[in-house]
Amino acid sequence: MPQIAQILETYASQFFWLLIVFGLIYFTIGKGMLPKIEANIDARDRKIADDLAAAERARSEADNLGDSGTADLAAARLVAQAKANEAKAKAAKDAEQRLAKADAEVGVKLAAAEADLAKASAAAMASIESVAAEAAADIVAKVSGAKVSAAQAASAVKAVMANG
C-alpha cells in the first residue's frame, strides 16, 4: 500500500524533528531553568525557616519578659501595699491622738458645764424655796386668816421638800 509507505516517509522526518525539539526543550528547561527554580524554592524555604526560628525566639523572649514583668508587678504591689498599710497605721495613730485631745477638751468643758449646772440648780432651788415660803404664807393668810411668819413658812417648805 502506497499510502502507508508515504506516511512513514512523510512523518519520519517530522518524528525526527519532534524528538530534537523535545530534547532541546528538555535540556533547556532541565539544565537552564530548573536549577534556578530549585534555588529559588530552597531560598524561600530557608527564609521561612529563619522567620519561624526568629518568631520562636521572639515568643520565648516575650514569655520571659512577661514572667519578669509579672514578678516586677507583684513586687511593686507588695511595696505599694506595705506603704498603704504604713499610711493607714500613721493615720489611725494621728486620729487616735486627735480623738484623745478632743476627749480631754470635751471632758474639761463637760466638767465646767456640770459645775455651772450645779450652781444654777442650787440657785434655782434656793429661789424656789423662798418663793414657795412666800406663797405658803400668803395661802395660809388667805385661807385661814392666820398670820404666819416668814421663818415658819420657810421651815415648813424645807421640811416638805426634804421629805418629798
C-alpha positions as CSV (number, residue, x, y, z in Angstrom):
1,M,0.0,0.0,0.0
2,P,1.5,3.2,-1.1
3,Q,-0.4,5.4,1.3
4,I,1.2,3.6,4.3
5,A,4.7,3.9,2.8
6,Q,4.1,7.5,2.1
7,I,3.0,8.2,5.7
8,L,6.2,6.7,7.1
9,E,8.3,8.8,4.7
10,T,6.4,12.0,5.4
11,Y,6.2,11.5,9.2
12,A,9.6,10.0,9.7
13,S,11.3,13.4,9.3
14,Q,8.6,15.1,11.4
15,F,9.2,12.5,14.2
16,F,12.9,13.2,14.0
17,W,12.5,17.0,14.4
18,L,9.9,16.4,17.1
19,L,12.4,14.4,19.1
20,I,15.1,17.1,18.6
21,V,12.7,19.9,19.6
22,F,11.5,18.0,22.7
23,G,15.2,17.2,23.6
24,L,16.2,20.8,23.3
25,I,13.2,21.9,25.4
26,Y,14.0,19.2,28.0
27,F,17.7,20.2,28.2
28,T,16.9,23.9,28.2
29,I,14.3,23.6,30.9
30,G,16.1,20.8,32.8
31,K,19.6,22.3,32.8
32,G,18.9,26.1,32.5
33,M,15.6,26.9,34.3
34,L,15.2,24.1,36.7
35,P,18.3,24.8,38.9
36,K,17.2,28.5,39.1
37,I,13.7,27.4,40.2
38,E,15.1,24.9,42.7
39,A,17.5,27.6,44.1
40,N,14.5,30.0,44.5
41,I,12.5,27.3,46.3
42,D,15.4,26.5,48.6
43,A,16.0,30.2,49.3
44,R,12.3,30.6,50.2
45,D,12.3,27.5,52.4
46,R,15.4,28.9,54.2
47,K,13.7,32.3,54.6
48,I,10.6,30.7,56.0
49,A,12.6,28.5,58.4
50,D,14.7,31.5,59.5
51,D,11.5,33.6,60.1
52,L,9.9,30.8,62.1
53,A,13.1,30.5,64.2
54,A,13.1,34.3,64.8
55,A,9.4,34.2,65.7
56,E,10.0,31.4,68.2
57,R,13.0,33.3,69.7
58,A,10.8,36.5,70.0
59,R,8.0,34.5,71.6
60,S,10.3,33.0,74.2
61,E,11.8,36.4,74.9
62,A,8.2,37.8,75.2
63,D,7.3,35.0,77.6
64,N,10.4,35.7,79.7
65,L,9.6,39.4,79.7
66,G,6.0,38.6,80.7
67,D,7.2,36.4,83.5
68,S,9.7,39.1,84.7
69,G,7.0,41.8,84.3
70,T,4.6,39.7,86.4
71,A,7.2,39.3,89.1
72,D,8.0,43.0,89.0
73,L,4.3,43.8,89.2
74,A,3.9,41.5,92.2
75,A,6.9,43.1,93.9
76,A,5.5,46.6,93.2
77,R,2.2,45.6,94.5
78,L,3.8,44.3,97.8
79,V,5.7,47.6,98.2
80,A,2.5,49.6,97.5
81,Q,0.5,47.6,100.0
82,A,3.2,48.0,102.6
83,K,3.2,51.8,102.1
84,A,-0.6,51.8,102.2
85,N,-0.6,49.8,105.5
86,E,2.1,52.2,106.9
87,A,0.0,55.2,105.9
88,K,-3.2,53.6,107.4
89,A,-1.3,53.0,110.7
90,K,0.0,56.5,110.8
91,A,-3.4,58.0,110.0
92,A,-5.0,55.8,112.7
93,K,-2.4,56.9,115.2
94,D,-2.9,60.6,114.3
95,A,-6.7,60.2,114.5
96,E,-6.3,58.5,117.9
97,Q,-4.2,61.3,119.2
98,R,-6.6,63.9,117.9
99,L,-9.5,62.0,119.4
100,A,-7.8,61.8,122.8
101,K,-7.1,65.5,122.7
102,A,-10.7,66.2,121.8
103,D,-11.9,63.9,124.5
104,A,-9.7,65.8,127.1
105,E,-11.1,69.1,125.8
106,V,-14.7,67.8,126.0
107,G,-14.1,66.4,129.5
108,V,-12.8,69.8,130.7
109,K,-15.8,71.6,129.1
110,L,-18.2,69.0,130.5
111,A,-16.8,69.4,134.0
112,A,-17.2,73.2,133.7
113,A,-20.7,72.8,132.4
114,E,-21.7,70.4,135.2
115,A,-20.3,72.8,137.8
116,D,-22.2,75.7,136.2
117,L,-25.3,73.5,136.2
118,A,-24.9,72.6,139.8
119,K,-24.6,76.3,140.7
120,A,-27.6,77.2,138.7
121,S,-29.6,74.3,140.2
122,A,-28.6,75.3,143.7
123,A,-29.6,78.9,143.0
124,A,-32.9,77.8,141.4
125,M,-33.6,75.6,144.4
126,A,-32.9,78.5,146.8
127,S,-35.1,80.8,144.9
128,I,-37.8,78.1,144.7
129,E,-37.7,77.7,148.5
130,S,-38.1,81.4,149.1
131,V,-40.9,81.7,146.6
132,A,-42.6,78.6,148.0
133,A,-42.3,80.1,151.5
134,E,-43.9,83.4,150.5
135,A,-46.6,81.5,148.6
136,A,-47.3,79.3,151.6
137,A,-47.6,82.3,153.9
138,D,-50.0,84.0,151.5
139,I,-52.1,80.9,151.1
140,V,-52.4,80.3,154.9
141,A,-53.3,84.0,155.4
142,K,-56.0,83.9,152.7
143,V,-57.4,80.5,153.6
144,S,-57.3,80.6,157.4
145,G,-56.8,84.3,158.0
146,A,-53.8,83.5,160.4
147,K,-50.6,85.3,160.0
148,V,-47.5,83.0,159.5
149,S,-44.1,84.4,159.9
150,A,-41.6,84.1,157.0
151,A,-39.3,81.9,159.2
152,Q,-42.1,79.5,160.0
153,A,-43.2,79.3,156.3
154,A,-39.5,78.7,155.2
155,S,-39.1,75.8,157.8
156,A,-42.3,74.2,156.6
157,V,-41.3,74.4,153.0
158,K,-37.9,72.9,153.8
159,A,-39.5,70.0,155.7
160,V,-41.8,69.3,152.8
161,M,-39.0,69.5,150.2
162,A,-36.7,67.3,152.3
163,N,-39.4,64.6,152.5
164,G,-40.7,64.7,149.0
